[in-house]
Amino acid sequence: MHEPPVIDVSGLTKRYGSPESGLLAIDQISFQVYPGEVFGFLGPNGAGKTTTIRMLAGLSEPTAGEARMLGMDRSRDLSQIKKRIGVVPEVSNLYDELTAFGNLIFSMQLYGVPRGECAATAKELLARFRLADKHDTPFGNLSRGMKRALTIAAALAHRPAILFLDEPTTGLDVINARKLRQLIADLREEGVTVFLTTHYLEEAERLCDRIALIVRGQIVALNTVAGLKARARDTTAVEVTLQQGSAPPETRRLTGEDPATLVKVHSGQNKVAPKSKPPAMRV
């Protein structure tokens, strides 16, 4: 049996503009996230992933619906919720002119971390993220991968129970993306609940315990990785038309886990669909 959810969303809706002609960005979504889980929010650009994070983090007001986080009601206890969550936006929110160390200190001051703890915690985070030698380097002078790492470090500076990561590996090279994925796995081992948005299928499969698939503001599937794969195998079908010699063409509907299915046509056999693994895809 699951522990009580740390995120409990019911009927959450966001509409921009008038009720009649405005944009319905999020359409009555409902889901739960459990302690220590890496929860993936997978969908194409414009599906509503960032809008959902902004509502949960208190950066945007829902049009309708309810959300509870860490046992608190978002509509009543938002100030308390903000103290216990960390948010890493797709575009960094740190200051170019401040050093790596200075940005961490500033972030901790915003969250009310006791002054006496700030310096030691900042040094610890710089070491953990392999940025100790960038202590005095202005944020604007860091590489893209280092900026991403420092932005996550700043979001963790007050030891949040929930970390929201919005498209964390977008724009990173292969090496830095791999390092970031390892960091997310480490956070899960430490008991931090991670809410991760991405449009990379492979990334969601590798990192997440469960995945919600959102399309045009609606959740169309929510399950474990294995559950989603099983559902895809059960529902995927392909129609092919085969013709052998002068025999009339014959159409067959193919289903099953292996797309390389043998289909018997009259006295011969024709193998359709390749067995080779398809390349990684982006939703």
N, C-alpha and C positions, 0 to 999 in steps of 0.2 A: 504493500500500500504506500502511495506517495505521501510525503510530508505536505503540509499546507503550501500552496503556491506562493512564491515571492512576487509574482506578477499575475494578476487575475483581471482579464479584460472582458467586458460584456457589452456588445452592441456599439462599440466605439465608432463614431462617425465624424467626418470632417468635410464640410462643404464651404467652398469659397464663393462669395457672391450671393445672389438672391436664391431662395428655395426653388423658384421656377426655372431659372436659366443659368444658375451658377454651376461651378465645377464640383462634382461629387468626387473628392479625392480618396476618401476612405468610407466604405459602405458597410456599416454595421458588423465589424469584425469582432470575433470572440476567440480567446485562447488563454491558456495558462502556461506559466513557466515555473519550474520547480527548483529548489535550492541546489546549487552546484552544477546546474545544467548549462551546456552550451546550446542555446536555442537559435536556430538559423531562420532568418526571414529572407527568403529567396524569391527574387522576381526581377523582371526587366526594369530598365530605367523608366521612371515615371509611374511605377506601379503603386507607390504609396509607402515605400519603406521608410524613407527619411521623415515623411509627415507623421508616421506612427511614432517614431522615436521622439520627435519634437513634442508631440502631445504627452507621451508618457513622462518625459523629462521636464515638463512644465514650461516649455518654450513656445507652445501654441495651445490654444484652448479648443477642446472638442466641441463640435456642434451638438452632439448627443452621445449617450452611452456612459459607461462607468468604467473606472479602473482602480484597482487596489494594488498597492505595492508594499511589501514587507509588513502586511497586516494593516496598513493605513489607507484611508480613502484619499485618492488624489485630489478630489474637489475640496476637502477640508484640511488635509494635513500636508499640503504640498511643500511648505517650508521645511518640515521635518524629513520628508522623503528626499528632498534635494541634498540634504546633508549626508545621506547614505547611498547615493548613487554617483557614478562617474560617467561622463559622456565624452566620447571621442568622435567629433564630427568628421565628415568626409574631407572638409577643408579645415586645416589647423586653426585653432583659436588662440594660439600663443603669440607673443609679441616679438617681432623681429629684432628690436633694439635691445631687449633684455638678453642676458646670457642664459645658457642652459640652466645653471644654478639659480639665477635670478627668477626665471620663469617658474621653477618648482616652488621656490619660496613664496612667490606671489600667489600661486594657486593654493598653497596651504593656508595662507592668510585669508583668502576668500572663503575657505571652508571652516575657518575657525580653529585650525590645528594650534595647540598651545605653542607659544613663541619658542619656548625652550626646546621643543622637539623638532623644529623646522629644519635647522641646519643638518642635524644628524640624519634625518629622514631623507633630505635632498641628496646628500652624499651617498646614502645607501641605494637610492633609486638610480643615480647616475652610474654607480658600479654595476648594479643589476642589469641595466640596459646597455652596458659597455660604452658608456659615454663619460667615464671619469676624466678622460683626457680632454674633454670638451667643456669642462667646468666653467671656464671663462669665455667661451666662444659665443658670440651673439647668435641667437636662433636663426636669423636671416642668412648666416654664413654656413649653416649645416647642410649636408646633403639631404636629398629627399627621404631616404631611408632613416637617417638620423632624426629628421624632423618628425617623422611618423612615430618613431620610438619615444621621443621626448614628449610628444603629445599624449601618448598612452601613459607614460610615467606620471605626467601631471594629473591625469584623470584618476590615477591610483594613489595619489599623494595623501589623501585623507582616509585611505583604507575603506573604500566603498564595498557594500555587500553585493551590489549589482553594477556591472559595467556594460554600457551601451557602446558598441563599435559599429560605426556607419561606414560601410565599404572600406575596411581597414587596409586591404592590400592593393587597392586601385592605384595604378601609377608606379608601383614598386617593381624593381627588378627581381629576378628569380631568387637570388640569394637573400635579399632583404624580406621578400614575401615568405620564404621558408622560415626565416628567423622569427617573423611575426606569428606565423602559425604555431611554432613551437612555444612561443610565449603564451598564446591563448590556451594551449594544452596544459601548460604549467599552472595557469591561473585556475583552471578547472580542478587540478589536483589540490590546489590550496583552498578550494571551497567557494571561490568567487563565481557567482552566477553571471554568465556572459550572454548578452542579447546581441546577435551578430547579423547585420544585413549584408547581403552580397548578391551579385548576379552571376557568380561563377559556380556552376554545378559541382565541379570537382572540389572546390574549396569547401562548400557546404557539406559534401559527402565526407570529406576527410576530417572535419572539425566538429560537426554538430551531432548531438545526441538525438535531437528531433528537429524537423524542418517544417515550417509553414510556407507554403507556396502562395504568393499573393500576385494577382493579376488584375489590373484596372480597379484597384481599391477593394478587392474581395479576396478572401482566403479560399482557394479552390482545393487545397489539400493540406493535411497536417498529420504527420506520422513520423516514426523513426525512419532512418535511411533504409533499413531492411524492409519496413512496411511499404514505403513508397516504391521501392523496386518491385516488390511482389505485386503491388497494384498495377504498375506499368506492364508487367509481364502478363497479368490476367486480362488487361483491357486492350493491349496493343494488337492490331491486326493489319495485315497488308493484303491487298488484292493484286494478284498477278495473272496475266494472260499468257498461256504457253501454247505453242504450236509445234507439232512434230511431223516433219515430212508434209504430206498432203492432207493430213488429218485436219478436221475443223479445229479452230482455236478453242481452248478450254480455260475458263477463269476459275481460279481457286482462291479462297480466303485463308491466309496463313496466320496462325497464332502460336504462342508458346514462348518459352524462355530463350531458346536459341533461334535467331533469325535465319540461320542456315538450315532450312528445312528441306527434306527430300520429298518431292511431290511426284507421285506416279501418274504418268499420262499414258494411257493405253498400255503398250508392252514395254515402254522405256521409262527411264528415270531422268528427271532434270533437277539439278541442284540450283536453288535460287537464293539470292541474298548472300553476301560474303560472310565468312566466319571471322575475318579479322576485326579487331576491336576498333570502333570508330574513334576519331580524335576527340579530345576534350572539347566540350561545347560551352558556349555562353548562352544564358537564357536571354 
